[in-house]
């Protein structure tokens, strides 16, 4: 069982459920250490005081807020704990919303929420009610020195919780170059939609792999065995010049042989087909 990231109470109305949160996922990546070129010793990052010119112990460290250059306001752990809001201990569901109304851009970290001793029945009640209603809960919880707004989702396996970015933390999208819709031909639009349909599939995350990490592992294994290291060939791509031709080639690469010939007969726009039927 993963270590709990937070323990406290989940409440909605007057119902209170003791729960614990544990990370639902973690990033796996190969990391490299920094070494001294001369002797290949690992470079360390010591806790060093430049004024006292010596290493310091953990119990000698205090927290300070820099309000001006090299000027700090000092705080004890007791003072910081006094500033903790109620959400440090209790995660209260403030409202229920439809999940599809939430832009995935707001999602940050994911956690599993499991009941603690004495909370199993109330937990199951909330889980089943949320599953049947289709609603997700919005709550606040303080973890790691920060009050987070969270979304609580119900799944058959239990409740999952996702910390979310606040609106002021979402960066504005760069202005996209506006295009004249008349520049896109109806024939191009039809082929583009057909290509999307050909590439459509059910989401199966197990199909996807981190190619960069796999290449690093191969590189490390080759290096360890003293083998020659070969560079991974890259693919150079240029901007599309003939959009229709690129769409046709894309579809041809994805279509069975018997359908490829039909691609050269570009489908007529819906409006044209309707006019032809009237003429008949």
Phi and psi restraints in degrees (value plus and minus 20) as a CYANA .aco file:
   2 UNK   PHI     -86.9   -46.9
   2 UNK   PSI     128.9   168.9
   3 UNK   PHI     -83.3   -43.3
   3 UNK   PSI     123.1   163.1
   4 UNK   PHI     -91.6   -51.6
   4 UNK   PSI     113.0   153.0
   5 UNK   PHI    -104.9   -64.9
   5 UNK   PSI     -44.6    -4.6
   6 UNK   PHI    -179.8  -139.8
   6 UNK   PSI     120.9   160.9
   7 UNK   PHI    -149.8  -109.8
   7 UNK   PSI     118.5   158.5
   8 UNK   PHI     157.1   197.1
   8 UNK   PSI    -167.0  -127.0
   9 UNK   PHI    -144.1  -104.1
   9 UNK   PSI     117.7   157.7
  10 UNK   PHI    -122.9   -82.9
  10 UNK   PSI     105.9   145.9
  11 UNK   PHI    -149.2  -109.2
  11 UNK   PSI     124.9   164.9
  12 UNK   PHI    -163.0  -123.0
  12 UNK   PSI     103.3   143.3
  13 UNK   PHI      44.9    84.9
  13 UNK   PSI    -149.3  -109.3
  14 UNK   PHI    -120.8   -80.8
  14 UNK   PSI     -14.1    25.9
  15 UNK   PHI    -107.5   -67.5
  15 UNK   PSI     108.9   148.9
  16 UNK   PHI    -144.5  -104.5
  16 UNK   PSI     108.9   148.9
  17 UNK   PHI    -143.6  -103.6
  17 UNK   PSI     101.0   141.0
  18 UNK   PHI     -92.0   -52.0
  18 UNK   PSI     106.0   146.0
  19 UNK   PHI    -156.9  -116.9
  19 UNK   PSI     148.9   188.9
  20 UNK   PHI    -154.0  -114.0
  20 UNK   PSI     128.2   168.2
  21 UNK   PHI    -130.8   -90.8
  21 UNK   PSI     118.4   158.4
  22 UNK   PHI    -155.4  -115.4
  22 UNK   PSI     125.7   165.7
  23 UNK   PHI     -76.6   -36.6
  23 UNK   PSI     114.5   154.5
  24 UNK   PHI    -107.1   -67.1
  24 UNK   PSI     -37.6     2.4
  25 UNK   PHI    -175.9  -135.9
  25 UNK   PSI     141.3   181.3
  26 UNK   PHI    -166.4  -126.4
  26 UNK   PSI     127.8   167.8
  27 UNK   PHI     -98.7   -58.7
  27 UNK   PSI     111.5   151.5
  28 UNK   PHI    -132.5   -92.5
  28 UNK   PSI     101.0   141.0
  29 UNK   PHI    -169.6  -129.6
  29 UNK   PSI     132.5   172.5
  30 UNK   PHI     -99.3   -59.3
  30 UNK   PSI     110.4   150.4
  31 UNK   PHI    -137.1   -97.1
  31 UNK   PSI     127.9   167.9
  32 UNK   PHI    -132.7   -92.7
  32 UNK   PSI     124.0   164.0
  33 UNK   PHI    -111.4   -71.4
  33 UNK   PSI     131.9   171.9
  34 UNK   PHI    -107.5   -67.5
  34 UNK   PSI     108.2   148.2
  35 UNK   PHI    -139.7   -99.7
  35 UNK   PSI     132.7   172.7
  36 UNK   PHI     -97.4   -57.4
  36 UNK   PSI     104.6   144.6
  37 UNK   PHI     -78.5   -38.5
  37 UNK   PSI     -51.9   -11.9
  38 UNK   PHI     -91.5   -51.5
  38 UNK   PSI     -70.4   -30.4
  39 UNK   PHI    -137.7   -97.7
  39 UNK   PSI     -21.5    18.5
  40 UNK   PHI      43.2    83.2
  40 UNK   PSI       4.5    44.5
  41 UNK   PHI    -100.5   -60.5
  41 UNK   PSI     128.1   168.1
  42 UNK   PHI     -92.3   -52.3
  42 UNK   PSI     111.9   151.9
  43 UNK   PHI     -97.6   -57.6
  43 UNK   PSI     108.5   148.5
  44 UNK   PHI    -125.1   -85.1
  44 UNK   PSI     138.4   178.4
  45 UNK   PHI    -133.9   -93.9
  45 UNK   PSI      64.2   104.2
  46 UNK   PHI     -96.3   -56.3
  46 UNK   PSI     136.7   176.7
  47 UNK   PHI    -106.0   -66.0
  47 UNK   PSI      79.2   119.2
  48 UNK   PHI    -142.1  -102.1
  48 UNK   PSI     113.2   153.2
  49 UNK   PHI    -115.4   -75.4
  49 UNK   PSI      95.7   135.7
  50 UNK   PHI     -90.0   -50.0
  50 UNK   PSI     -43.3    -3.3
  51 UNK   PHI     -98.0   -58.0
  51 UNK   PSI     -68.0   -28.0
  52 UNK   PHI    -100.7   -60.7
  52 UNK   PSI     -32.7     7.3
  53 UNK   PHI      36.4    76.4
  53 UNK   PSI      27.7    67.7
  54 UNK   PHI    -178.0  -138.0
  54 UNK   PSI     144.2   184.2
  55 UNK   PHI     -92.3   -52.3
  55 UNK   PSI     129.0   169.0
  56 UNK   PHI    -139.6   -99.6
  56 UNK   PSI     128.5   168.5
  57 UNK   PHI    -103.8   -63.8
  57 UNK   PSI     141.6   181.6
  58 UNK   PHI     -82.2   -42.2
  58 UNK   PSI     -55.6   -15.6
  59 UNK   PHI     -93.4   -53.4
  59 UNK   PSI     -24.0    16.0
  60 UNK   PHI    -114.8   -74.8
  60 UNK   PSI     -20.7    19.3
  61 UNK   PHI    -116.3   -76.3
  61 UNK   PSI     116.1   156.1
  62 UNK   PHI    -148.7  -108.7
  62 UNK   PSI     148.7   188.7
  63 UNK   PHI    -121.8   -81.8
  63 UNK   PSI     118.1   158.1
  64 UNK   PHI    -162.1  -122.1
  64 UNK   PSI     125.8   165.8
  65 UNK   PHI    -124.9   -84.9
  65 UNK   PSI     103.7   143.7
  66 UNK   PHI    -102.0   -62.0
  66 UNK   PSI      84.6   124.6
  67 UNK   PHI    -113.0   -73.0
  67 UNK   PSI     -40.8    -0.8
  68 UNK   PHI    -162.2  -122.2
  68 UNK   PSI     149.2   189.2
  69 UNK   PHI     -75.7   -35.7
  69 UNK   PSI      97.1   137.1
  70 UNK   PHI      42.6    82.6
  70 UNK   PSI      -1.6    38.4
  71 UNK   PHI    -137.4   -97.4
  71 UNK   PSI     104.1   144.1
  72 UNK   PHI    -144.5  -104.5
  72 UNK   PSI     125.9   165.9
  73 UNK   PHI    -117.4   -77.4
  73 UNK   PSI     105.3   145.3
  74 UNK   PHI    -113.9   -73.9
  74 UNK   PSI     122.2   162.2
  75 UNK   PHI    -154.1  -114.1
  75 UNK   PSI     119.0   159.0
  76 UNK   PHI    -109.7   -69.7
  76 UNK   PSI     145.4   185.4
  77 UNK   PHI     -82.5   -42.5
  77 UNK   PSI     -55.7   -15.7
  78 UNK   PHI     -84.0   -44.0
  78 UNK   PSI     -61.2   -21.2
  79 UNK   PHI     -85.6   -45.6
  79 UNK   PSI     -59.5   -19.5
  80 UNK   PHI     -89.3   -49.3
  80 UNK   PSI     -57.3   -17.3
  81 UNK   PHI     -85.2   -45.2
  81 UNK   PSI     -53.2   -13.2
  82 UNK   PHI     -85.4   -45.4
  82 UNK   PSI     -42.7    -2.7
  83 UNK   PHI    -107.6   -67.6
  83 UNK   PSI     -25.6    14.4
  84 UNK   PHI     -88.2   -48.2
  84 UNK   PSI     113.6   153.6
  85 UNK   PHI     -99.0   -59.0
  85 UNK   PSI     154.5   194.5
  86 UNK   PHI     -80.1   -40.1
  86 UNK   PSI     -48.0    -8.0
  87 UNK   PHI     -88.3   -48.3
  87 UNK   PSI     -25.5    14.5
  88 UNK   PHI     -87.4   -47.4
  88 UNK   PSI     -52.3   -12.3
  89 UNK   PHI    -131.9   -91.9
  89 UNK   PSI     -49.5    -9.5
  90 UNK   PHI    -149.4  -109.4
  90 UNK   PSI     109.3   149.3
  91 UNK   PHI    -122.1   -82.1
  91 UNK   PSI      81.8   121.8
  92 UNK   PHI    -115.3   -75.3
  92 UNK   PSI     107.3   147.3
  93 UNK   PHI     -93.6   -53.6
  93 UNK   PSI      97.2   137.2
  94 UNK   PHI    -104.6   -64.6
  94 UNK   PSI     -54.3   -14.3
  95 UNK   PHI    -184.4  -144.4
  95 UNK   PSI     146.0   186.0
  96 UNK   PHI    -135.6   -95.6
  96 UNK   PSI     118.6   158.6
  97 UNK   PHI    -155.2  -115.2
  97 UNK   PSI     145.5   185.5
  98 UNK   PHI    -100.0   -60.0
  98 UNK   PSI     110.6   150.6
  99 UNK   PHI     -80.7   -40.7
  99 UNK   PSI     -56.2   -16.2
 100 UNK   PHI     -87.4   -47.4
 100 UNK   PSI     -33.0     7.0
 101 UNK   PHI    -101.1   -61.1
 101 UNK   PSI     -30.9     9.1
 102 UNK   PHI    -115.6   -75.6
 102 UNK   PSI     104.1   144.1
 103 UNK   PHI     -90.0   -50.0
 103 UNK   PSI     104.4   144.4
 104 UNK   PHI     -76.1   -36.1
 104 UNK   PSI     -36.3     3.7
 105 UNK   PHI     -79.0   -39.0
 105 UNK   PSI     -45.3    -5.3
 106 UNK   PHI    -101.3   -61.3
 106 UNK   PSI     -35.5     4.5
 107 UNK   PHI     -92.4   -52.4
 107 UNK   PSI     119.1   159.1
 108 UNK   PHI    -140.1  -100.1
 108 UNK   PSI    -117.0   -77.0
 109 UNK   PHI    -122.0   -82.0
 109 UNK   PSI     134.1   174.1
 110 UNK   PHI    -135.8   -95.8
 110 UNK   PSI     123.3   163.3
 111 UNK   PHI    -159.1  -119.1
 111 UNK   PSI     132.4   172.4
 112 UNK   PHI    -112.4   -72.4
 112 UNK   PSI     115.4   155.4
 113 UNK   PHI    -128.8   -88.8
 113 UNK   PSI      97.1   137.1
 114 UNK   PHI    -140.3  -100.3
 114 UNK   PSI     128.7   168.7
 115 UNK   PHI     -94.0   -54.0
 115 UNK   PSI     124.7   164.7
 116 UNK   PHI    -111.6   -71.6
 116 UNK   PSI     158.9   198.9
 117 UNK   PHI     -74.9   -34.9
 117 UNK   PSI     109.0   149.0
 118 UNK   PHI      67.9   107.9
 118 UNK   PSI     -22.0    18.0
 119 UNK   PHI    -132.1   -92.1
 119 UNK   PSI     -16.1    23.9
 120 UNK   PHI     -82.2   -42.2
 120 UNK   PSI     -64.2   -24.2
 121 UNK   PHI     -87.9   -47.9
 121 UNK   PSI     -67.1   -27.1
 122 UNK   PHI     -84.9   -44.9
 122 UNK   PSI     -56.6   -16.6
 123 UNK   PHI     -81.3   -41.3
 123 UNK   PSI     -67.1   -27.1
 124 UNK   PHI     -84.0   -44.0
 124 UNK   PSI     -57.5   -17.5
 125 UNK   PHI     -81.2   -41.2
 125 UNK   PSI     -68.4   -28.4
 126 UNK   PHI     -84.2   -44.2
 126 UNK   PSI     -62.5   -22.5
 127 UNK   PHI     -78.8   -38.8
 127 UNK   PSI     -69.8   -29.8
 128 UNK   PHI     -86.7   -46.7
 128 UNK   PSI     -58.9   -18.9
 129 UNK   PHI     -84.9   -44.9
 129 UNK   PSI     -59.9   -19.9
 130 UNK   PHI     -90.0   -50.0
 130 UNK   PSI     -57.5   -17.5
 131 UNK   PHI     -83.1   -43.1
 131 UNK   PSI     -63.0   -23.0
 132 UNK   PHI     -92.5   -52.5
 132 UNK   PSI     -55.4   -15.4
 133 UNK   PHI    -102.4   -62.4
 133 UNK   PSI     -46.0    -6.0
 134 UNK   PHI      61.0   101.0
 134 UNK   PSI     -10.2    29.8
 135 UNK   PHI    -114.2   -74.2
 135 UNK   PSI     135.3   175.3
 136 UNK   PHI    -135.1   -95.1
 136 UNK   PSI     132.6   172.6
 137 UNK   PHI    -119.1   -79.1
 137 UNK   PSI     125.1   165.1
 138 UNK   PHI    -129.7   -89.7
 138 UNK   PSI     107.2   147.2
 139 UNK   PHI    -163.3  -123.3
 139 UNK   PSI     157.4   197.4
 140 UNK   PHI    -147.2  -107.2
 140 UNK   PSI     121.3   161.3
 141 UNK   PHI    -167.5  -127.5
 141 UNK   PSI     120.3   160.3
 142 UNK   PHI    -118.8   -78.8
 142 UNK   PSI     100.5   140.5
 143 UNK   PHI    -160.3  -120.3
 143 UNK   PSI     123.4   163.4
 144 UNK   PHI      33.9    73.9
 144 UNK   PSI      21.4    61.4
 145 UNK   PHI      51.1    91.1
 145 UNK   PSI       7.5    47.5
 146 UNK   PHI    -172.0  -132.0
 146 UNK   PSI     116.1   156.1
 147 UNK   PHI    -107.2   -67.2
 147 UNK   PSI      98.1   138.1
 148 UNK   PHI    -123.8   -83.8
 148 UNK   PSI     121.7   161.7
 149 UNK   PHI    -107.4   -67.4
 149 UNK   PSI     115.6   155.6
 150 UNK   PHI    -151.0  -111.0
 150 UNK   PSI     134.9   174.9
 151 UNK   PHI    -133.1   -93.1
 151 UNK   PSI     110.4   150.4
 152 UNK   PHI    -129.0   -89.0
 152 UNK   PSI     101.2   141.2
 153 UNK   PHI    -130.9   -90.9
 153 UNK   PSI     126.3   166.3
 154 UNK   PHI    -122.2   -82.2
 154 UNK   PSI     109.2   149.2
 155 UNK   PHI    -149.5  -109.5
 155 UNK   PSI     144.0   184.0
 156 UNK   PHI     -78.2   -38.2
 156 UNK   PSI     -51.4   -11.4
 157 UNK   PHI    -100.6   -60.6
 157 UNK   PSI     -31.5     8.5
 158 UNK   PHI     119.5   159.5
 158 UNK   PSI    -191.0  -151.0
 159 UNK   PHI    -106.3   -66.3
 159 UNK   PSI     117.2   157.2
 160 UNK   PHI    -138.9   -98.9
 160 UNK   PSI     129.4   169.4
 161 UNK   PHI    -148.2  -108.2
 161 UNK   PSI     118.9   158.9
 162 UNK   PHI    -147.9  -107.9
 162 UNK   PSI     100.7   140.7
 163 UNK   PHI     -90.7   -50.7
 163 UNK   PSI     131.0   171.0
 164 UNK   PHI    -149.7  -109.7
 164 UNK   PSI     132.7   172.7
 165 UNK   PHI     -94.9   -54.9
 165 UNK   PSI     126.7   166.7
 166 UNK   PHI     -98.1   -58.1
 166 UNK   PSI     136.0   176.0
 167 UNK   PHI     -73.8   -33.8
 167 UNK   PSI     -56.5   -16.5
 168 UNK   PHI     -92.5   -52.5
 168 UNK   PSI     -30.4     9.6
 169 UNK   PHI    -112.5   -72.5
 169 UNK   PSI     -32.6     7.4
 170 UNK   PHI    -100.9   -60.9
 170 UNK   PSI     102.0   142.0
 171 UNK   PHI     -96.7   -56.7
 171 UNK   PSI     123.8   163.8
 172 UNK   PHI     -90.5   -50.5
 172 UNK   PSI     117.5   157.5
 173 UNK   PHI     -86.7   -46.7
 173 UNK   PSI     123.7   163.7
 174 UNK   PHI     -84.0   -44.0
 174 UNK   PSI     126.7   166.7
 175 UNK   PHI     -80.7   -40.7
 175 UNK   PSI     100.4   140.4
 176 UNK   PHI    -100.0   -60.0
 176 UNK   PSI     120.6   160.6
 177 UNK   PHI     -82.3   -42.3
 177 UNK   PSI      99.0   139.0
 178 UNK   PHI     -92.6   -52.6
 178 UNK   PSI     120.9   160.9
 179 UNK   PHI    -141.4  -101.4
 179 UNK   PSI     131.2   171.2
 180 UNK   PHI     -99.8   -59.8
 180 UNK   PSI     100.5   140.5
 181 UNK   PHI     -79.8   -39.8
 181 UNK   PSI     -44.6    -4.6
 182 UNK   PHI     -89.3   -49.3
 182 UNK   PSI     -36.9     3.1
 183 UNK   PHI     -89.1   -49.1
 183 UNK   PSI     -46.5    -6.5
 184 UNK   PHI    -108.7   -68.7
 184 UNK   PSI      99.0   139.0
 185 UNK   PHI     -96.8   -56.8
 185 UNK   PSI     130.7   170.7
 186 UNK   PHI     -81.5   -41.5
 186 UNK   PSI     -56.5   -16.5
 187 UNK   PHI     -83.6   -43.6
 187 UNK   PSI     -57.8   -17.8
 188 UNK   PHI     -87.6   -47.6
 188 UNK   PSI     -59.5   -19.5
 189 UNK   PHI     -84.4   -44.4
 189 UNK   PSI     -61.2   -21.2
 190 UNK   PHI     -82.5   -42.5
 190 UNK   PSI     -65.3   -25.3
 191 UNK   PHI     -86.6   -46.6
 191 UNK   PSI     -57.8   -17.8
 192 UNK   PHI     -83.6   -43.6
 192 UNK   PSI     -62.3   -22.3
 193 UNK   PHI     -85.2   -45.2
 193 UNK   PSI     -57.1   -17.1
 194 UNK   PHI     -85.6   -45.6
 194 UNK   PSI     -59.0   -19.0
 195 UNK   PHI     -85.2   -45.2
 195 UNK   PSI     -60.6   -20.6
 196 UNK   PHI     -81.3   -41.3
 196 UNK   PSI     -63.6   -23.6
 197 UNK   PHI     -84.7   -44.7
 197 UNK   PSI     -56.1   -16.1
 198 UNK   PHI     -88.6   -48.6
 198 UNK   PSI     -48.7    -8.7
 199 UNK   PHI    -113.0   -73.0
 199 UNK   PSI     -22.8    17.2
 200 UNK   PHI     -88.8   -48.8
 200 UNK   PSI     121.5   161.5
 201 UNK   PHI    -179.7  -139.7
 201 UNK   PSI     146.3   186.3
 202 UNK   PHI     -95.5   -55.5
 202 UNK   PSI     124.3   164.3
 203 UNK   PHI     -92.3   -52.3
 203 UNK   PSI      97.2   137.2
 204 UNK   PHI    -149.7  -109.7
 204 UNK   PSI      74.6   114.6
 205 UNK   PHI     -80.1   -40.1
 205 UNK   PSI     -43.4    -3.4
 206 UNK   PHI     -87.0   -47.0
 206 UNK   PSI     -32.9     7.1
 207 UNK   PHI     -95.9   -55.9
 207 UNK   PSI     -38.8     1.2
 208 UNK   PHI    -121.5   -81.5
 208 UNK   PSI     120.9   160.9
 209 UNK   PHI    -154.4  -114.4
 209 UNK   PSI     134.0   174.0
 210 UNK   PHI    -103.9   -63.9
 210 UNK   PSI      75.7   115.7
 211 UNK   PHI     -82.8   -42.8
 211 UNK   PSI     -56.4   -16.4
 212 UNK   PHI     -84.3   -44.3
 212 UNK   PSI     -64.3   -24.3
 213 UNK   PHI     -85.0   -45.0
 213 UNK   PSI     -58.5   -18.5
 214 UNK   PHI     -84.0   -44.0
 214 UNK   PSI     -60.3   -20.3
 215 UNK   PHI     -85.1   -45.1
 215 UNK   PSI     -57.5   -17.5
 216 UNK   PHI     -84.8   -44.8
 216 UNK   PSI     -61.6   -21.6
 217 UNK   PHI     -83.0   -43.0
 217 UNK   PSI     -62.0   -22.0
 218 UNK   PHI     -82.2   -42.2
 218 UNK   PSI     -61.1   -21.1
 219 UNK   PHI     -82.6   -42.6
 219 UNK   PSI     -64.0   -24.0
 220 UNK   PHI     -84.8   -44.8
 220 UNK   PSI     -63.6   -23.6
 221 UNK   PHI     -83.2   -43.2
 221 UNK   PSI     -61.9   -21.9
 222 UNK   PHI     -85.0   -45.0
 222 UNK   PSI     -61.5   -21.5
 223 UNK   PHI     -83.6   -43.6
 223 UNK   PSI     -61.7   -21.7
 224 UNK   PHI     -84.9   -44.9
 224 UNK   PSI     -51.5   -11.5
 225 UNK   PHI    -111.8   -71.8
 225 UNK   PSI     -18.8    21.2
 226 UNK   PHI      53.9    93.9
 226 UNK   PSI      -0.7    39.3
 227 UNK   PHI    -102.6   -62.6
 227 UNK   PSI     140.6   180.6
 228 UNK   PHI     -91.5   -51.5
 228 UNK   PSI     115.4   155.4
 229 UNK   PHI    -113.5   -73.5
 229 UNK   PSI     104.1   144.1
 230 UNK   PHI    -127.6   -87.6
 230 UNK   PSI     121.5   161.5
 231 UNK   PHI     -94.8   -54.8
 231 UNK   PSI     122.8   162.8
 232 UNK   PHI     -96.7   -56.7
 232 UNK   PSI     101.9   141.9
 233 UNK   PHI     -85.9   -45.9
 233 UNK   PSI     117.2   157.2
 234 UNK   PHI    -117.6   -77.6
 234 UNK   PSI     142.0   182.0
 235 UNK   PHI    -132.1   -92.1
 235 UNK   PSI     103.0   143.0
 236 UNK   PHI    -113.8   -73.8
 236 UNK   PSI     105.1   145.1
 237 UNK   PHI    -137.8   -97.8
 237 UNK   PSI     122.3   162.3
 238 UNK   PHI    -133.7   -93.7
 238 UNK   PSI     136.4   176.4
 239 UNK   PHI     -78.6   -38.6
 239 UNK   PSI     126.7   166.7
 240 UNK   PHI     -89.8   -49.8
 240 UNK   PSI     110.2   150.2
 241 UNK   PHI    -117.5   -77.5
 241 UNK   PSI     -72.9   -32.9
 242 UNK   PHI    -122.2   -82.2
 242 UNK   PSI      79.8   119.8
 243 UNK   PHI     -84.2   -44.2
 243 UNK   PSI     -62.9   -22.9
 244 UNK   PHI     -81.0   -41.0
 244 UNK   PSI     -63.7   -23.7
 245 UNK   PHI     -86.0   -46.0
 245 UNK   PSI     -59.4   -19.4
 246 UNK   PHI     -85.7   -45.7
 246 UNK   PSI     -59.7   -19.7
 247 UNK   PHI     -85.2   -45.2
 247 UNK   PSI     -62.6   -22.6
 248 UNK   PHI     -83.0   -43.0
 248 UNK   PSI     -63.9   -23.9
 249 UNK   PHI     -85.9   -45.9
 249 UNK   PSI     -57.0   -17.0
 250 UNK   PHI     -83.2   -43.2
 250 UNK   PSI     -63.7   -23.7
 251 UNK   PHI     -88.0   -48.0
 251 UNK   PSI     -59.1   -19.1
 252 UNK   PHI     -80.9   -40.9
 252 UNK   PSI     -58.1   -18.1
 253 UNK   PHI     -89.0   -49.0
 253 UNK   PSI     -43.5    -3.5
 254 UNK   PHI    -122.7   -82.7
 254 UNK   PSI     -31.3     8.7
 255 UNK   PHI    -114.5   -74.5
 255 UNK   PSI     129.4   169.4
 256 UNK   PHI     -81.7   -41.7
 256 UNK   PSI     138.9   178.9
 257 UNK   PHI     -77.9   -37.9
 257 UNK   PSI     -58.6   -18.6
 258 UNK   PHI     -89.5   -49.5
 258 UNK   PSI     -37.5     2.5
 259 UNK   PHI    -116.3   -76.3
 259 UNK   PSI     -32.9     7.1
 260 UNK   PHI     -84.2   -44.2
 260 UNK   PSI     -57.6   -17.6
 261 UNK   PHI     -82.8   -42.8
 261 UNK   PSI     -54.2   -14.2
 262 UNK   PHI     -87.6   -47.6
 262 UNK   PSI     -40.7    -0.7
 263 UNK   PHI     -87.3   -47.3
 263 UNK   PSI     -48.4    -8.4
 264 UNK   PHI     -92.4   -52.4
 264 UNK   PSI     -40.1    -0.1
 265 UNK   PHI    -110.4   -70.4
 265 UNK   PSI      73.8   113.8
 266 UNK   PHI     -83.0   -43.0
 266 UNK   PSI     106.7   146.7
 267 UNK   PHI     -83.0   -43.0
 267 UNK   PSI     122.7   162.7
 268 UNK   PHI     -96.6   -56.6
 268 UNK   PSI     128.1   168.1
 269 UNK   PHI     -79.0   -39.0
 269 UNK   PSI     134.2   174.2
 270 UNK   PHI     -77.0   -37.0
 270 UNK   PSI     -61.1   -21.1
 271 UNK   PHI     -82.2   -42.2
 271 UNK   PSI     -58.8   -18.8
 272 UNK   PHI     -88.6   -48.6
 272 UNK   PSI     -62.4   -22.4
 273 UNK   PHI     -82.0   -42.0
 273 UNK   PSI     -59.2   -19.2
 274 UNK   PHI     -85.5   -45.5
 274 UNK   PSI     -59.0   -19.0
 275 UNK   PHI     -85.9   -45.9
 275 UNK   PSI     -59.2   -19.2
 276 UNK   PHI     -82.5   -42.5
 276 UNK   PSI     -59.9   -19.9
 277 UNK   PHI     -84.9   -44.9
 277 UNK   PSI     -58.7   -18.7
 278 UNK   PHI     -84.4   -44.4
 278 UNK   PSI     -57.7   -17.7
 279 UNK   PHI     -84.5   -44.5
 279 UNK   PSI     -52.6   -12.6
